[in-house]
């Protein structure tokens, strides 16, 4: 008799790897947001009123897997991308980083 549990092990390992990668990328996004907005020593996004105002929208966005996109989150994402054009993160990664600020 063929044992089905051996089919699930690669799936579990693959899922664990994807979650670890997502965590690392979200952590990288958080570090980028926590660094200064200008790359120097000025204020960071953790003190930015536009970004902080988007926390509730970011929570809704993450919880709904991107289905709910509030106006404050849209404004914060636009603000982040205009301020730090070097950041290359998805909306979800940035939303998770906003939540962690």
KAGITA-V640390 format. One record per residue. N is the residue number from 1. OMEGA is omega in radians with two decimals (* if undefined). D_LAST is the distance of its C-alpha to the last C-alpha in Angstrom with 1 decimal. Layout:
n->[N,N]
omega->[OMEGA,OMEGA]
d_last->[D_LAST,D_LAST]
This chain:
n->[1,2,3,4,5,6,7,8,9,10,11,12,13,14,15,16,17,18,19,20,21,22,23,24,25,26,27,28,29,30,31,32,33,34,35,36,37,38,39,40,41,42,43,44,45,46,47,48,49,50,51,52,53,54,55,56,57,58,59,60,61,62,63,64,65,66,67,68,69,70,71,72,73,74,75,76,77,78,79,80,81,82,83,84,85,86,87,88,89,90,91,92,93,94,95,96,97,98,99,100,101]
omega->[-3.13,-3.12,-3.07,-3.08,-3.14,3.07,-3.07,-3.10,3.10,3.11,3.13,3.13,3.11,3.13,3.12,3.11,3.13,3.11,3.12,3.12,3.11,3.12,-3.14,-3.13,3.10,3.09,3.09,3.12,3.12,3.12,3.13,3.13,-3.13,3.08,-3.08,-3.11,-3.10,-3.12,3.12,-3.08,-3.14,-3.03,3.14,3.12,3.14,3.07,-3.05,-3.08,-3.13,-3.12,-3.13,3.12,-3.08,-3.08,-3.13,3.09,3.11,3.11,3.11,-3.14,-3.12,-3.11,-3.12,-3.11,3.06,-3.10,-3.13,-3.12,-3.11,-3.11,3.14,3.08,3.12,3.12,-3.14,3.13,3.11,3.13,-3.14,-3.08,3.08,-3.11,-3.11,-3.10,-3.14,-3.12,-3.14,-3.13,3.11,3.08,-3.13,3.13,3.11,3.11,3.10,3.11,3.08,3.12,-3.08,-3.14,*]
d_last->[52.3,49.1,46.0,43.0,40.4,40.7,39.6,36.3,35.3,34.6,32.5,30.4,29.9,29.0,26.4,24.9,24.8,23.1,20.3,19.9,19.8,17.2,15.0,15.8,15.1,11.7,10.9,12.6,10.7,7.3,9.5,11.0,8.2,7.4,11.2,13.1,13.9,17.5,17.6,18.9,17.8,16.7,13.4,10.3,8.1,5.5,8.9,10.2,11.8,12.5,9.1,7.9,11.3,10.9,8.8,12.2,13.8,11.3,12.2,15.8,15.8,14.7,17.0,19.8,19.5,19.3,22.1,20.2,18.9,18.1,18.9,15.5,13.9,16.9,16.6,13.0,14.2,17.3,15.6,13.5,16.7,18.9,17.0,16.5,19.6,19.4,16.5,18.2,15.9,16.8,15.4,14.4,12.6,10.6,10.1,8.9,6.4,5.3,5.6,3.8,0.0]
